[in-house]
Amino acid sequence: MEGRSISTSSTGAESPLKLNVAAAASTALAIGSVAWYYHLYGSTAHAMTPAEEGLHPTAYPWVHTQWLKTFDHQALRRGFQVYQEVCASCHSLSRVPYRALVGTVLTVDEAKELAEQNEYDTEPNDEGEIEKRPGKLSDYIPAPYKNDEAARAANNGALPPDLSLIVKGRHGGCDYIFSLLTGYPDEPPAGAQVGAGLNFNPYFPGTGIAMARVLYDGLVEYEDETPATTSQMAKDVVEFLNWAAEPEMDDRKRMGMKVLTVTAVLFALSVWVKRYKWATLKSRKIVYDPPKVTDKFRS
Amino acid sequence: MGIWDTFTDLVEAAKPWATVEAEAPAEEPQEEEQPEEEEEEEEEEDDDEPKDPKEQLEEECKNSKQCAPAKHHFDECVERVTNASDDGEAKEDCVEEFFHLAHCASQCAAPKLWSILK
């Protein structure tokens, strides 16, 4: 500005008023074009409404997701009880065999007893007939329905998903499932459209979920006398489902600790060896000692 | 939950006498005790059903200062929509306002709830 005013004052052709008007006009044009551009392209385009996205679940401070923590196996036991008594009537857990429960959720005898309560097909006998036998530890937990079509037919067209990997298979994992189970409001908010045969749940994308609220206070009786509130049951069953999806978590974390410890020691050792080997090279000194110039060579 | 637990856990894991039992430990006397306990439990629970701390905490949170703006908007929306639906047809719903209020309440209640639950 200053350079310009100096140059104009030297010529004396334009008055300061004209210059001020020109500056104000160009500023207004710049601001206006920015505003117009922002109005056209600035706001984010949402393909879906918040109701269609579903309410993002709150992050709960799960203990078992911490780096140095394991599953609470008492909670897994309670969670398995909730699964058996509540969820298992509609949801399968088809990737979990009884043997996986041994030592983590049940004892061997309990698991065997549980397996024997169900019947499984045998190998064909001498006449080629397939008979039934009581379950063994190597058998998988039976599904409530024969196939997906049967499941849909029994549930008003909605398919209850298999729960083996549900914690890994849903955005939000443990938080989402806990919120979903405990998040049914007493009544949907004013004006919300709930489809026929659906229930309002804010955490389910679209907010219309076929599964009704299933967990109510005092629904199960825990063997360890934990008060069976809705949120307690939800927390336990979610931890159990997390175990079902990641049965290797405890071992994985322990192995990770071992790897980090051993690697740290080996790294320190390799640093020491490198410095030891390089010590002679790093501490050497190259000295150039020029021969003294004498007149003898001149001639 | 503190850092000290981590050390005690590590020490527990490193102890050679720490055992992981896959087999049921022989505990016959406890099995005898269990039915009695269960009976007591039933009696207690018949008297008073356990109440869900989540609902109570979230109700407190909804009325707290933290969620006051969200609650204000939600209440206003509910009033507007119910009035509109009484007059004729409502053109909007309060799902979004409900989301904001529910999110605020559950976020405020989360740490408190986890300190209560086992």
Interface residues (C-beta under 8 A of the other chain):
Chain A: T49 P50 A51 L55 H56 T58 A59 Y60 P61 V63 L68 A75 V102 G103 T107 V108 D109 E110 S179 T182 G183 P185 P189 A190 G191 A192 Q193 P202 T207 D217 G218 E221 E223 E225 T226 P227 A228 T229 T230 S231 Q232 K235 R254
Chain B: M1 T6 D9 L10 A13 V20 E21 A22 E23 A24 Q34 E37 E38 E41 E42 E45 E49 P50 K51 D52 P53 K54 E55 F74 C77 V78 V81 T82 S85 A90 E92 D93 C94 V95 E96 E97 F98 F99 A102 H103 S106 Q107 A110 P111 L113 W114 L117 K118
